[in-house]
C-alpha cells in the first residue's frame, strides 16, 4: 500500500500520456497542453499553470474542471441523472479518448444540477459535462442562539 510520502515517478509515454508510479501503485495520466496544462489522473483533473510573476508552475485540483472534458473525447456512459445525490469519488460519467476509458468522478458530495452532454457526443477540452451543487440536506444550520426580537 502506498502512502502520500512515497516518491512519485513520472515516465512520458508520448501523445500526452504518462505512467505515474507512487509506491506500488501505477496508473496512466493524460496531459493536455494549452494556455494551462490539464492533467487527468484517477478521475480527477489537475491544472498546472504559469503564474503571472514568472514563479514556478503550480498545480491545483479544479473542482469545476473535474466536471469538464480534460481532452477531446466521446461520452460513453452517463451514470448520473439530474437531481441525483452523488458522493465524492462516485463515477458520474465515462469518456473514451485515445482508445482508453476515462472515469469522471465527483469531486465532492452534492446533487447533480444539470447534465450538459449525452452518450455518443464528442466533447472538446473544457466542455462542461455536468454541473454539481451542494446537497442542501448536508448543509449545517448556523451555530448560536437566534436573535431575540425587540418589541
Sine and cosine of phi, psi and omega as CSV:
sin_phi,cos_phi,sin_psi,cos_psi,sin_omega,cos_omega
0.00,0.00,0.73,-0.68,-0.03,-1.00
-1.00,-0.05,0.44,-0.90,0.04,-1.00
-0.88,-0.48,0.17,-0.99,-0.02,-1.00
-0.92,0.38,-0.21,0.98,0.02,-1.00
-1.00,0.02,-0.14,0.99,0.00,-1.00
-0.91,0.42,0.62,-0.79,0.06,-1.00
-0.92,0.40,0.49,-0.87,0.01,-1.00
-0.95,-0.31,0.76,-0.65,0.06,-1.00
-0.92,-0.40,0.77,-0.64,0.00,-1.00
-0.86,-0.51,0.83,-0.55,-0.01,-1.00
-0.87,-0.48,0.86,-0.50,0.05,-1.00
-0.93,0.37,0.72,-0.70,0.02,-1.00
-0.95,-0.32,-0.13,0.99,-0.03,-1.00
0.99,-0.12,0.35,-0.94,0.02,-1.00
0.82,0.57,0.59,0.81,0.05,-1.00
0.98,0.22,0.20,0.98,0.00,-1.00
-0.96,-0.29,0.59,-0.81,-0.01,-1.00
-0.67,-0.74,0.63,-0.78,0.14,-0.99
-1.00,-0.04,0.82,-0.57,-0.02,-1.00
-0.91,-0.42,0.83,-0.55,0.00,-1.00
-0.87,-0.50,0.80,-0.60,0.10,-1.00
-0.75,-0.66,0.92,-0.40,-0.07,-1.00
0.88,0.47,-0.84,-0.54,0.00,-1.00
-0.99,-0.15,0.00,1.00,-0.04,-1.00
-1.00,-0.06,0.80,-0.60,0.01,-1.00
-0.84,-0.54,0.79,-0.61,0.02,-1.00
-0.69,-0.73,0.18,-0.98,0.07,-1.00
-0.96,-0.29,0.74,-0.68,0.06,-1.00
-0.91,-0.42,0.48,-0.88,0.06,-1.00
-0.90,-0.44,0.63,-0.78,0.05,-1.00
-0.79,-0.61,0.73,-0.68,0.03,-1.00
-0.88,-0.48,0.88,-0.47,-0.04,-1.00
-1.00,-0.03,0.55,-0.84,0.05,-1.00
-0.18,-0.98,-0.63,-0.78,0.10,-0.99
-0.86,0.50,-0.67,0.74,0.14,-0.99
-0.89,-0.45,0.36,-0.93,0.11,-0.99
-0.98,-0.19,0.83,-0.56,0.03,-1.00
-0.99,-0.14,0.76,-0.65,0.06,-1.00
-0.89,-0.45,0.83,-0.56,-0.01,-1.00
-0.96,-0.28,0.90,-0.43,-0.08,-1.00
-0.58,-0.82,0.82,-0.58,0.04,-1.00
0.80,0.60,0.66,0.75,0.06,-1.00
0.97,0.23,0.16,0.99,0.02,-1.00
-0.88,-0.47,0.49,-0.87,0.07,-1.00
-0.93,-0.37,0.80,-0.60,0.05,-1.00
-0.92,-0.39,0.61,-0.79,0.03,-1.00
-0.90,-0.43,0.81,-0.59,0.05,-1.00
-0.93,-0.38,0.84,-0.54,-0.07,-1.00
-0.66,-0.75,0.38,-0.92,0.10,-0.99
-0.98,0.21,0.62,-0.79,0.08,-1.00
-1.00,0.05,0.47,-0.88,-0.05,-1.00
-0.86,0.52,-0.50,0.87,-0.05,-1.00
-1.00,0.07,0.09,1.00,0.05,-1.00
0.99,0.15,0.11,0.99,0.03,-1.00
-0.93,0.37,0.19,-0.98,-0.08,-1.00
-0.83,0.56,0.40,-0.92,0.03,-1.00
-0.90,0.44,0.51,-0.86,0.03,-1.00
-0.74,-0.67,0.35,-0.94,-0.04,-1.00
-0.86,-0.51,0.56,-0.83,0.07,-1.00
-0.55,-0.84,0.44,-0.90,0.13,-0.99
-1.00,0.08,0.75,-0.66,-0.01,-1.00
-0.95,-0.32,0.96,-0.27,-0.05,-1.00
-0.89,0.45,-0.60,0.80,0.08,-1.00
-0.93,0.36,-0.68,0.73,0.00,-1.00
-0.90,0.43,-0.43,0.90,0.01,-1.00
-0.90,0.45,-0.32,0.95,-0.02,-1.00
-0.93,-0.36,0.40,0.92,0.09,-1.00
-0.85,-0.53,0.33,-0.94,0.00,-1.00
-0.93,0.36,0.80,-0.60,0.00,-1.00
-0.98,0.17,-0.26,0.96,-0.05,-1.00
-0.27,-0.96,0.19,-0.98,0.08,-1.00
-0.86,0.51,0.77,-0.64,-0.08,-1.00
-0.38,-0.92,0.25,-0.97,0.09,-1.00
-0.95,-0.32,0.71,-0.70,0.04,-1.00
-0.96,0.27,0.90,-0.43,0.00,-1.00
-1.00,0.05,-0.74,0.67,-0.13,-0.99
-0.51,-0.86,0.63,-0.78,0.10,-1.00
-0.91,-0.42,0.89,-0.47,-0.09,-1.00
-0.99,-0.13,0.05,1.00,-0.06,-1.00
-0.82,-0.58,0.34,-0.94,0.08,-1.00
-0.79,-0.61,0.40,-0.92,0.03,-1.00
-0.85,0.52,0.73,-0.68,-0.01,-1.00
1.00,0.00,-0.14,0.99,-0.02,-1.00
-0.97,0.26,0.66,-0.75,0.13,-0.99
-0.99,0.16,0.71,-0.70,0.06,-1.00
-0.80,-0.60,0.44,-0.90,0.04,-1.00
-0.97,-0.26,0.39,-0.92,0.07,-1.00
-0.80,0.60,0.71,-0.70,0.03,-1.00
0.98,0.19,-0.01,1.00,0.12,-0.99
-0.89,0.46,0.66,-0.75,0.09,-1.00
-0.98,0.19,0.94,-0.33,-0.04,-1.00
-1.00,-0.07,-0.30,0.96,-0.07,-1.00
-0.31,-0.95,0.45,-0.89,0.08,-1.00
-0.80,-0.60,0.78,-0.63,0.05,-1.00
-0.94,-0.35,0.31,-0.95,0.14,-0.99
-0.82,-0.57,0.79,-0.61,0.05,-1.00
-0.59,-0.81,0.69,-0.73,0.02,-1.00
0.78,0.62,0.66,0.76,0.03,-1.00
0.88,0.47,0.40,0.91,0.06,-1.00
-0.80,-0.60,0.56,-0.83,0.05,-1.00
-1.00,0.06,0.70,-0.71,0.01,-1.00
-0.87,-0.49,0.91,-0.42,0.03,-1.00
-0.99,0.13,0.79,-0.62,0.09,-1.00
-0.99,-0.13,0.87,-0.50,-0.08,-1.00
-0.95,-0.31,0.52,-0.85,0.06,-1.00
-0.93,0.38,0.76,-0.65,-0.02,-1.00
-0.98,0.22,-0.21,0.98,-0.03,-1.00
-0.30,-0.96,0.17,-0.99,0.13,-0.99
-0.93,0.38,0.58,-0.81,0.03,-1.00
0.05,-1.00,-0.20,-0.98,0.02,-1.00
-0.85,-0.53,0.70,-0.72,0.03,-1.00
-0.94,0.34,0.91,-0.42,-0.01,-1.00
-0.99,0.12,-0.67,0.74,-0.02,-1.00
-0.36,-0.93,0.51,-0.86,0.12,-0.99
-0.93,-0.37,0.84,-0.53,-0.14,-0.99
-0.97,-0.25,0.29,0.96,0.02,-1.00
-0.51,-0.86,0.05,-1.00,0.05,-1.00
-0.63,-0.77,0.37,-0.93,0.00,-1.00
-0.84,0.54,0.68,-0.73,0.00,-1.00
1.00,-0.04,-0.22,0.98,-0.04,-1.00
-0.97,0.24,0.67,-0.74,0.13,-0.99
-1.00,0.06,0.81,-0.58,-0.01,-1.00
-0.89,-0.46,0.51,-0.86,-0.01,-1.00
-0.98,-0.20,0.33,-0.94,0.02,-1.00
-0.81,0.58,0.71,-0.70,0.03,-1.00
1.00,0.02,-0.14,0.99,0.03,-1.00
-0.92,0.39,0.78,-0.62,0.04,-1.00
-0.93,0.37,0.80,-0.60,0.00,-1.00
-0.99,-0.12,-0.64,0.77,-0.13,-0.99
-0.44,-0.90,0.62,-0.79,0.08,-1.00
-0.95,-0.31,0.70,-0.71,-0.05,-1.00
-0.85,-0.53,0.67,-0.74,0.08,-1.00
-0.81,-0.58,0.33,-0.95,0.01,-1.00
-0.88,0.47,0.57,-0.82,0.04,-1.00
-0.98,0.18,0.90,-0.43,-0.05,-1.00
-0.85,0.52,-0.46,0.89,-0.03,-1.00
-0.95,0.30,-0.27,0.96,-0.01,-1.00
-0.99,-0.16,-0.09,1.00,0.01,-1.00
-0.97,0.26,0.66,-0.75,-0.02,-1.00
-1.00,0.07,0.54,-0.84,0.11,-0.99
-0.96,0.29,0.52,-0.86,0.05,-1.00
-0.87,0.50,0.61,-0.80,0.01,-1.00
-0.99,0.17,0.38,-0.93,0.08,-1.00
0.96,-0.28,0.06,-1.00,-0.04,-1.00
-1.00,0.04,0.56,-0.83,0.09,-1.00
-0.91,0.41,0.50,-0.87,0.04,-1.00
-0.91,0.42,0.58,-0.81,0.06,-1.00
-1.00,0.04,0.67,-0.74,0.03,-1.00
-0.98,0.19,0.62,-0.78,0.09,-1.00
-0.99,-0.15,0.72,-0.69,-0.08,-1.00
-0.55,-0.83,0.00,0.00,0.00,0.00
